Amino acid sequence: MKYISTRNQNPSEGLVNSAEAIKRGLAPDGGLYMPCEIPSVSLDKIKELASLPYEERAAEILSLFLTDYDKKCIEDDCRAAYGAERFPGGAAPLVKVTDTHFSLELWHGPTCAFKDMALCIMPRLLSRALEMTGEKRRAHILVATSGDTGKAALEGYRDVDRIDITVFYPQDGVSPMQKRQMATQQGKNVKVYSVKGNFDDAQNGVKRIFSDKALAKKADEKGFFFSSANSINWGRLAPQIVYYFSAYADMLNSGEISLGEKINVCVPTGNFGNIFAAYIARKIGLPIDKMICASNSNRVLTDFINTGVYDRTREFYKTMSPSMDILISSNLERLLWLAAGPTATAEYMRALSENGRYEVPRDILSKIQSVFKGYSCDESETEKTLRETFNNLGYLADTHTSVAVGCYNKYLAETGDKTKTVVVSTASPYKFPYDVCRSIGKAPETDDPALLISTLEKLTDTKAPKSLTDTLSLPVRFTKVISPAEMENAVFD
Ligand SMILES: *Cc1c(COP(=O)(O)O)cnc(C)c1O
């Protein structure tokens, strides 16, 4: 299977296989790689998946897209990535919250956020890609993170052969717990910087380095090249398709649905990666009806889905769901490409970068609206949802997950649609203990991560994940704060 850039106007050129797409991250024309053909998964195949453990479900789905990889290698990598050592609570358990609300918990990995689902396996896929493409240089992974990607990538790439990684996070855009997790990162091949500004400043800095030919040449002379671990990389997206199949398989196994019955999904969204993976799952045959795109106060996607106007020129809010504080949702480009084709996509992206906005025509918008529903929750709605979900349903959700739960509740109230719905849970409540405690009713008088954790444990009678409590005793290694303009130098430092 070949991959093509979303901005490629001449498909007789520039196609690559999946190893090359994963190695590059971003296409040379600034577009994102997409598979040229969409494979298909039959209901019989879905039934087969239901009898397999997560790592084997993953190998089956991944090998549909990574056709140049040896299937045996994919199986080995999936076993190493998703086994009980990294996911002691199961890779993607589904918890029944109400008769229609099923919480897909994607945070039982080493860093307690859903980014682990992809970043446990992506370094292995990249390592193999270096071999498969005859690459002689080292790969240097650049990551702009709104909090969770950074730690998951650092953990995934730490001490991986022939790969180095530099992570940039916005100075005041991450929680104290996230900061601590990154600042204490171990490994010989890792660097972490705090950047003045918000997530978009950090992400733009990384994009600038990626697109600078002179920097690429300088890196080449020093024996390395740049690659990304952000969700613009197909190697991040492909592993995320898996858990939607896995959730469906689990619902089959528990008798909640019958084979072929449609479900809805509701995804707390930032960069549009996670929900786009669900859309691919739907496209290749998973019976999904509606897809609810949940945003926090930075509701640029809600407005886009409801009006067809994408407008990033608006106030940026710092919220208690920082991993969704994003005004440029990069993966939306992939949806636009599927809906409107490469010429229009390139034009929208040009308009976005020059004017900060674009508008899609009515027919394209109708196509999108036939599948996607956009809702948002502001801070007080999120807080109320978190509290009521815990008090009334006995389910403790983190702040990001609570945005999704709140949006799902709005959808339910508006439509009365009783379709069973997978609401994606993207982080452990213990990654955001201050806001979780505050929402339940008691604002702790401390910002010390250790005290916050023990407060939340007492308040809710639950237990913090061991991987989080373990970080608290590690020494802080990274404290540097830089401006966006200093990012280039930091990389070559
Ligand atoms: C990254 C992240 C999101 C947003 O996911 P996207 O793929 O960027 O849409 C939501 N919640 C948490 C906890 C995250 O870390």
The ligand as a Tripos MOL2 file, in Angstrom:
@<TRIPOS>MOLECULE
LIG
   15    15     1     0     0
SMALL
NO_CHARGES

@<TRIPOS>ATOM
      1 C1         -3.7360   14.4900   23.3330 C.3       1 LIG1
      2 C2         -4.9020   14.3950   24.2340 C.ar      1 LIG1
      3 C3         -6.1950   14.6600   23.7840 C.ar      1 LIG1
      4 C4         -6.4880   15.1320   22.3730 C.3       1 LIG1
      5 O1         -6.2390   14.1420   21.3980 O.3       1 LIG1
      6 P1         -6.0300   14.5480   19.8740 P.3       1 LIG1
      7 O2         -5.6100   13.3040   19.1960 O.co2     1 LIG1
      8 O3         -4.9820   15.6110   19.8520 O.co2     1 LIG1
      9 O4         -7.3370   15.0660   19.3860 O.co2     1 LIG1
     10 C5         -7.2320   14.4980   24.6770 C.ar      1 LIG1
     11 N1         -7.0070   14.1290   25.9560 N.ar      1 LIG1
     12 C6         -5.7770   13.8730   26.4250 C.ar      1 LIG1
     13 C7         -5.6050   13.4820   27.8540 C.3       1 LIG1
     14 C8         -4.6770   13.9920   25.5830 C.ar      1 LIG1
     15 O5         -3.4510   13.7360   26.0550 O.3       1 LIG1
@<TRIPOS>BOND
     1     1     2 1
     2     2     3 ar
     3     2    14 ar
     4     3     4 1
     5     3    10 ar
     6     4     5 1
     7     5     6 1
     8     6     7 2
     9     6     8 1
    10     6     9 1
    11    10    11 ar
    12    11    12 ar
    13    12    13 1
    14    12    14 ar
    15    14    15 1
@<TRIPOS>SUBSTRUCTURE
     1 LIG1         1 GROUP 0 **** ****
